Amino acid sequence: MATSLRELCKDRILNEMVRTITPEASNGWKALIVDQDSLRIISACCGMFDIMEEKVTVVEKIDNPRQRLPNLEAIYFLTPTAQSIDLLINDFKKKSSPHYLAIHLFLTSKLPDVEFKKLSASLAVHRIKTFKEINLEFLAIESQSFHLDQNNTLFQLFSPDSIDPTEEQAKIATRLVSLCVSLNECPIIRFSRSHPVSAMIAGFTQEKLDNVMRTVKSFKPNDDRSTLLILDRTQDPLAPLIHEFSYQAMVYDLFDIENDKFSFDTVTNAGATLKKDVLLGETDYMWSGLRHQHIADVSTNLTTRLDEFLKTNQVSQYGQHTGSLKEAGEVVRSLPQYQEMMGKYSVHINLADRASAKFPELEQLAYLEQDLATGEDANGNSPKNVTGRLSNYLSDFSAEKYNKIRLLMMYIISQDGIKEEDRRRLMEMAGISQSEQNAFTNLRYLGVTLMKGAKGKKPISPPKNRKSESGNVPYEVSRYVPVVKDIAENIINETLPSADFPFVKEEPIARATNAPVSKVSLKGKSKQPRWADPNVQVEETKYSGSKLIIFVIGGMTFSEMRSIYELSSHYKKNIYIGSTNILLPKKYIDQLLTLKNE
C-alpha cells in the first residue's frame, strides 16, 4: 500500500506542534488558536478528537470573539499573513490583560520580513515562548491526493486580464515545496511544454527547493529521489466536462456536497423523517473502498455485503437476498441493535440509490460523450451519426442547460473546432445565451482550437502504451481515460519524451529504478474486501522505491485522482496527485466564463 499523505501530515501536526507544548503550570493543558487556512490544513488530516486527546482544552479561530484565558498557554497555528499576525498582536495589546499566559507560535510557512518586524515591535513578542515555521501549506485531502486550496487559478494564471500572475505562481511553488518537505523529498522536477505557466512554476519550485536544501540543515531528503511532474489544465481541457460514473465523481457532480458534507433525509423506526449530515472521507472505510467503483458495482457490492453481514451475525429473519438498494434500506432501519454498522450502510445505500436513479436520464448522453472523447464507439469503430445525436440532445427541452453546455464544449474540443455557421446553429439549438457563449470562446485560453481549420498549437499527447489487464473490461459509459493517466504511466515506464516534458535541471545520468515490488494480495487470507470491516487483519506490503508526484495547475478532477490510485495499485508504487484545487464540471464552466468578457 502507498504511504498515506494524510497520516504523514497528521503525524507532523501532532508530533512537531501539539505534543511539543506541555505547560507544567497547567499539567500540559493548552489552547489552540487557528485562522481559516490553518484550520482547513488541520481538518483535512486530523479529527477534532485527535487534537483534543492531546490536552487541548479548546480550538478557536483567531478572528472570532474569544474568552480570555490568562492562566493558559496557547498554541497559535497560523498562516503568515498580515491579517493573522495583526490579530495575534491584538490579543496582547494590553500588557495588563493578555488573552493567554504565553504564545507558542507555529507558522505554516516563512514569516515575511515586514510581518516579523511588526511582531518584534509589539507587546506580543514578550509572550512568545516558541517560534517555528513548520512548512505545511497544503491540504492532504486523501491518502494519495492533495490540493493547495487556491480556487481561482484558472483566471489568475490563464486569463489575459490577469494583472500579475507571478505572485500566484510563487505561492503555488512555496506550497509545493512544503509538500516535498512533508514527504522528505528533494524531487527531480519535470514540466509540460503545453503552456508557459508549467515551466514558470517548475522554475520557481526548483529555486525554492534549492534554498531549502541550502538553509535548512535538518532537512535530509530520501536518497532514492522522487519525480515531481508539473502539468496544467491545457493538457486535458475535456476531462472536467465528461460525466464520470465512478461513485465519488458521480455524487460530487450530481449532488450539492459542500466541504465533503452530504445531507439527506432518513426515516426512523417510528416513521419520523430526520435530516442527517455525514462527511465523505477516508475516516469512513466504506467510502474509501467504494469511491472508485462504478456506480453499478457499488450498488451490487452494498447489497451483497449487507447480506453477508446479516448472515454472519445470524440475523435469521433476513435469511434471503435483500435484492435492491430500497430493500436493503428497509433492512437497515429495522436493525437498531447494529446501529453503528447499519448507520454506515444506511449512508451509502441512500447515496448510491440516489445516484443510480440519475443514471437512466444520463445514459444516452454518456454514450455520446464517450464516443466524442475517445473518437470511437464501444466496439472500437468510428462512432456513427454523431452530428444527429448531438442535435437531438441539444434540441431536447427537457435536458439540463449545463449538460448541453458540457456536451457542446466536448464536441468542439474533440473535433478540433467547428465551422462558424455550425457554431451559431448549435448554440441557438441549445438555447445558449450570448453571455454563456463566452465560456466557449474562453476555451482558447486553455489551448482549444475553436474554428475548424484554424492554426493552433497542437496539444501534447503522450504515447499510449497501456496494456489491458485480463478481465478488466470497462463499462461502455466509462471508456475515456484521462490524459494524466497516460502521462503518469509513461513516466513510470520511463517512456515520457523529454522534448515535451523536459527537466528543470539537466536530466539525471543515473536514473533511480522504477521497478515495482512484487505484487501481493491486499486481501490477506480473508475473502472480504478491505472496505467491509476495518477490524479484518489484512496482509499489506508498503510500497518502496522512488515516489512520483503529479501536480496539475488549474484544478484536477475526481476521474484523474481515481486513475492515479489505479496506477499506484497496479505498479505497487507510491504515486500522489495534487492540484491547485478540485475541479467539478459546474465550477469549471463558471470559471471559464470569467476568463474574459468579450
Secondary structure, 3 states (H helix, E strand, C coil): CCCCHHHHHHHHHHHHCHHHCCCCCCCCCEEEEECHHHHHHHHHHCCHHHHHCCCEEEEEECCCCCCCECCCCEEEEECCCHHHHHHHHHCCCCCCCCCECCEEEEECCCCCHHHHHHHHCCHHHHHEEEEEECCCCCECCCCCEEECCCCCHHHHHHCCCCCCCHHHHHHHHHHHHHHHHHCCCCCEEEECCCCHHHHHHHHHHHHHHHHHHHHCCCCCCCCCCCEEEEEEHHHCCCCCCCCCCEHHHHHHHHCCCECCEEEEEEECCCCCEEEEEEECCCCCHHHHHHCCCEHHHHHHHHHHHHHHHHHHCCCHHHCCCCCCHHHHHHHHHCCHHHHHHHHHHHHHHHHHHHHHHHHHHHHHHHHHHHHHHHCCCCCCCCCCCHHHHHHHHHCCCCCCHHHHHHHHHHHHHHCCCECHHHHHHHHHHHCCCCCCHHHHHHHHHHCCCCECCCCCCCCCCCCCCCCCCCCCCCCHHHCCCCHHHHHHHHHHCCCCCCCCCCECCCCCCCCCCCCCCCCCCCCCCCCCCCCCCCCCCCCCCCCCCCCEEEEEECCECHHHHHHHHHHHHHHCCCEEEEECCECCHHHHHHHHHHCCCC
